[in-house]
Amino acid sequence: MQNETIDLLCRHRSIRAYKETSLTQEQITLIVSAAQSASSSNFIQCSTIIRITDPSKREKLAHYAGDQKYVIQAPEFWVFCADFNRHYQIDPKLNLGKAEQLLLGCVDTAIMAQNAVTAAESLGLGAVYIGGLRNNLDKVTQLLDLPKYVLPLFGLCLGYPDHHPELKPRLPKELVFFENHYQPIEHAILTKYDAQMDDYYKTRSIHQKVGGWSDKIAKTINNEQRDFILNYLHKQGWITK
Amino acid sequence: MQNETIDLLCRHRSIRAYKETSLTQEQITLIVSAAQSASSSNFIQCSTIIRITDPSKREKLAHYAGDQKYVIQAPEFWVFCADFNRHYQIDPKLNLGKAEQLLLGCVDTAIMAQNAVTAAESLGLGAVYIGGLRNNLDKVTQLLDLPKYVLPLFGLCLGYPDHHPELKPRLPKELVFFENHYQPIEHAILTKYDAQMDDYYKTRSIHQKVGGWSDKIAKTINNEQRDFILNYLHKQGWITK
């Protein structure tokens, strides 16, 4: 029953080192077609991709994203934006600034990007999402001339992988897939997973560390606060009502 | 160069009529594995899926989502939630309520769901996202016992298709894929697309209508305001800071 597509999805790893080989125009067109083929809530089509080919913009974006050098190194770097400015241009009297539009914009833009990732990986390419762009939303917005009602959510590196990281074990299905109602954590299962992650971290080929998943998670979340985002959203016309 | 996976992605249609055939346990396991294999920002793993097998809950959810009967008819209906309650259980002193967590939660949950859709479609199944759950977030939250820091973003129907809708043409690539900076709409291209959509709407096998895409879009967006969402988010612990 498992097939090539499911195999492909299940062997996804984020790729952070790329060969110099460029993507062809045909590959880019296929990836964008696949991306656009994702569902669009009420057919609103509120996502925009900005492909960054200007080297000085790539350097700045890499810096804004926390000096992740693969943002420069990857043959392709695309910025995915939730975009209601398209609709605002069509009708400037539109009732925007609703929280619903923020949620819809994030969801639809993300599912589009995930199709891009799947399509790219099916072509032998690798990818990594760059949420780090959200470290500097104001600067990204200015650099790319993003008008009101556009939200640059994340970047995406694409290219031929130059390394082969190990698969990182996900939380056990019993902790994320419930039936009919939410369930509190089963601590025995989490403890076992932490041991599995400890083993993964100790033995992987790069960035080895000790400890499991749950001992790190508070620090990870508290470190990445990006406190300015709510103000930024208001300024860009999101969730004003 | 086009391959089976890209073909699959590019022929996606939302399916709103299902055969009675159930999914097997193996299919469900494969789909969830594929879903969990999607990237997770900083490995936070903040998504939860609630599978709805209780028929009375299915009926209520179908009603909350605007009486979309396929929510009842589909063999499987899963509710996808952004979930930071998992992390709150691990550390109740966590600094939550940031806009960053809302964005991250929406993005990561959506990319997980899109992998589920792709995996399901590769198995010959069909799917449709049910954003309509957001019509009644309070009721969905109560029905599924969702604690604070959990946000039910959308549902997903899965099953064997019992109809074969036409492919719906997306916006031309030139209107959604820019280079180095945002660009205003090229109206000649939009006009041509509207004509293409008018033709699609007139000739498709069900729900025929007249007009293109841009003439409908203001009405579509203004109709789906869901004004209560910001209050709901605050109440559930999201974007309080």
Contacts between the chains, C-beta under 8 A, distances in Angstrom:
chain1	res1	chain2	res2	distance
A	1	B	26	5.7
A	1	B	27	6.9
A	1	B	30	6.7
A	1	B	123	7.1
A	2	B	30	6.1
A	3	B	122	5.4
A	3	B	123	7.2
A	4	B	4	6.2
A	4	B	5	6.9
A	4	B	122	7.9
A	5	B	4	6.8
A	5	B	5	4.8
A	5	B	8	6.1
A	5	B	118	6.5
A	5	B	119	7.0
A	5	B	122	3.8
A	6	B	30	5.5
A	6	B	33	7.8
A	6	B	34	5.4
A	6	B	119	5.2
A	6	B	122	5.8
A	6	B	123	7.6
A	8	B	5	6.2
A	9	B	34	4.1
A	9	B	37	5.3
A	9	B	38	7.7
A	9	B	115	5.3
A	9	B	118	6.4
A	9	B	119	5.9
A	10	B	33	5.7
A	10	B	34	5.8
A	10	B	37	4.8
A	11	B	37	7.6
A	12	B	37	5.1
A	12	B	38	6.9
A	12	B	39	7.1
A	14	B	39	5.9
A	26	B	1	5.7
A	27	B	1	7.0
A	29	B	173	7.4
A	30	B	1	6.7
A	30	B	2	6.1
A	30	B	6	5.6
A	32	B	173	5.5
A	32	B	176	7.9
A	32	B	177	5.3
A	33	B	6	7.8
A	33	B	10	5.7
A	33	B	173	7.6
A	34	B	6	5.4
A	34	B	9	4.1
A	34	B	10	5.8
A	36	B	170	4.2
A	36	B	171	7.2
A	36	B	173	7.3
A	36	B	176	6.7
A	37	B	9	5.3
A	37	B	10	4.8
A	37	B	11	7.6
A	37	B	12	5.1
A	37	B	170	6.9
A	38	B	9	7.7
A	38	B	12	6.9
A	38	B	114	6.4
A	39	B	12	7.1
A	39	B	14	5.9
A	39	B	117	7.6
A	39	B	128	7.6
A	39	B	129	5.1
A	40	B	170	7.8
A	41	B	129	6.9
A	41	B	131	4.7
A	42	B	131	7.6
A	42	B	220	5.1
A	42	B	224	6.3
A	43	B	168	7.0
A	43	B	213	7.3
A	43	B	220	7.4
A	44	B	217	6.9
A	44	B	220	6.4
A	44	B	221	6.5
A	45	B	170	6.8
A	45	B	171	5.3
A	45	B	176	7.3
A	45	B	213	7.7
A	47	B	176	6.8
A	48	B	176	5.4
A	48	B	177	7.8
A	48	B	178	6.7
A	48	B	182	7.1
A	49	B	176	6.4
A	49	B	177	5.0
A	49	B	178	7.2
A	50	B	178	4.9
A	50	B	179	7.3
A	50	B	180	6.9
A	50	B	181	6.9
A	50	B	182	6.6
A	51	B	177	6.5
A	51	B	178	7.0
A	51	B	179	5.1
A	51	B	180	7.4
A	52	B	179	8.0
A	52	B	180	6.1
A	53	B	179	5.9
A	53	B	180	6.2
A	54	B	180	4.8
A	57	B	180	5.9
A	81	B	182	7.8
A	84	B	221	7.7
A	85	B	182	7.6
A	86	B	175	7.5
A	86	B	185	6.6
A	87	B	217	5.4
A	87	B	218	7.1
A	87	B	221	5.9
A	89	B	184	6.4
A	89	B	185	5.2
A	90	B	185	7.4
A	90	B	190	7.9
A	90	B	214	4.9
A	90	B	217	5.9
A	90	B	218	6.8
A	91	B	217	7.3
A	91	B	218	4.0
A	93	B	218	7.5
A	94	B	218	5.6
A	94	B	221	5.9
A	94	B	222	6.8
A	95	B	221	7.2
A	95	B	222	5.1
A	95	B	225	6.6
A	96	B	221	7.7
A	98	B	225	5.6
A	98	B	226	6.9
A	98	B	227	6.9
A	98	B	229	7.0
A	98	B	230	7.8
A	99	B	226	7.6
A	99	B	229	3.9
A	99	B	230	4.2
A	99	B	233	6.0
A	100	B	134	6.5
A	100	B	224	6.6
A	100	B	225	6.5
A	100	B	226	4.0
A	100	B	229	5.1
A	101	B	221	7.5
A	102	B	102	7.9
A	103	B	106	6.0
A	103	B	134	6.9
A	103	B	153	6.6
A	103	B	229	6.9
A	104	B	131	6.7
A	106	B	103	6.0
A	106	B	106	3.7
A	106	B	107	5.7
A	106	B	110	6.9
A	107	B	106	5.7
A	107	B	109	7.7
A	107	B	110	4.3
A	107	B	131	7.6
A	107	B	153	6.1
A	107	B	154	6.7
A	108	B	110	7.7
A	109	B	107	7.7
A	110	B	106	6.9
A	110	B	107	4.3
A	110	B	108	7.7
A	110	B	110	3.6
A	110	B	111	5.0
A	110	B	114	7.3
A	111	B	110	5.0
A	111	B	111	6.9
A	111	B	113	6.8
A	111	B	114	4.1
A	111	B	117	7.8
A	111	B	129	8.0
A	113	B	111	6.9
A	114	B	38	6.3
A	114	B	110	7.3
A	114	B	111	4.1
A	114	B	114	3.9
A	114	B	115	6.4
A	114	B	118	8.0
A	115	B	9	5.3
A	115	B	114	6.4
A	115	B	118	7.5
A	117	B	39	7.6
A	117	B	111	7.8
A	118	B	5	6.5
A	118	B	9	6.4
A	118	B	114	7.9
A	118	B	115	7.5
A	118	B	118	5.8
A	119	B	5	7.0
A	119	B	6	5.2
A	119	B	9	5.9
A	122	B	3	5.4
A	122	B	4	7.9
A	122	B	5	3.8
A	122	B	6	5.8
A	123	B	1	7.1
A	123	B	3	7.3
A	123	B	6	7.7
A	128	B	39	7.5
A	129	B	39	5.2
A	129	B	41	7.0
A	131	B	41	4.7
A	131	B	42	7.6
A	131	B	104	6.7
A	131	B	107	7.6
A	134	B	100	6.5
A	134	B	103	6.8
A	144	B	180	7.3
A	144	B	181	5.2
A	144	B	182	6.0
A	145	B	181	4.3
A	145	B	182	5.1
A	146	B	182	5.2
A	147	B	182	6.3
A	150	B	182	6.3
A	153	B	103	6.6
A	153	B	107	6.1
A	154	B	107	6.7
A	168	B	43	7.0
A	170	B	36	4.2
A	170	B	37	6.9
A	170	B	40	7.8
A	170	B	45	6.8
A	171	B	36	7.3
A	171	B	45	5.3
A	173	B	29	7.4
A	173	B	32	5.5
A	173	B	33	7.6
A	173	B	36	7.3
A	175	B	86	7.5
A	176	B	32	7.9
A	176	B	36	6.7
A	176	B	45	7.4
A	176	B	47	6.8
A	176	B	48	5.4
A	176	B	49	6.4
A	177	B	32	5.4
A	177	B	48	7.8
A	177	B	49	5.0
A	177	B	51	6.5
A	178	B	48	6.7
A	178	B	49	7.2
A	178	B	50	4.9
A	178	B	51	7.0
A	179	B	50	7.3
A	179	B	51	5.1
A	179	B	52	7.9
A	179	B	53	5.8
A	180	B	50	6.9
A	180	B	51	7.4
A	180	B	52	6.1
A	180	B	53	6.2
A	180	B	54	4.8
A	180	B	57	5.9
A	180	B	144	7.3
A	181	B	50	7.0
A	181	B	144	5.2
A	181	B	145	4.3
A	182	B	48	7.1
A	182	B	50	6.6
A	182	B	81	7.9
A	182	B	85	7.5
A	182	B	144	6.0
A	182	B	145	5.1
A	182	B	146	5.2
A	182	B	147	6.3
A	182	B	150	6.3
A	184	B	89	6.3
A	185	B	86	6.6
A	185	B	89	5.2
A	185	B	90	7.4
A	190	B	90	8.0
A	213	B	43	7.3
A	213	B	45	7.7
A	214	B	90	4.9
A	217	B	44	6.9
A	217	B	87	5.4
A	217	B	90	5.9
A	217	B	91	7.3
A	218	B	87	7.1
A	218	B	90	6.8
A	218	B	91	4.0
A	218	B	93	7.5
A	218	B	94	5.6
A	220	B	42	5.1
A	220	B	43	7.4
A	220	B	44	6.4
A	221	B	42	8.0
A	221	B	44	6.5
A	221	B	84	7.7
A	221	B	87	5.9
A	221	B	94	5.9
A	221	B	95	7.2
A	221	B	96	7.7
A	221	B	101	7.5
A	222	B	94	6.8
A	222	B	95	5.1
A	224	B	42	6.3
A	224	B	100	6.6
A	225	B	95	6.6
A	225	B	98	5.6
A	225	B	100	6.5
A	226	B	98	6.9
A	226	B	99	7.6
A	226	B	100	4.0
A	227	B	98	6.9
A	227	B	241	7.3
A	229	B	98	7.0
A	229	B	99	3.9
A	229	B	100	5.1
A	229	B	103	6.9
A	230	B	98	7.8
A	230	B	99	4.2
A	230	B	239	6.1
A	230	B	241	7.0
A	233	B	99	6.1
A	239	B	230	6.1
A	239	B	239	7.4
A	241	B	227	7.3
A	241	B	230	7.0
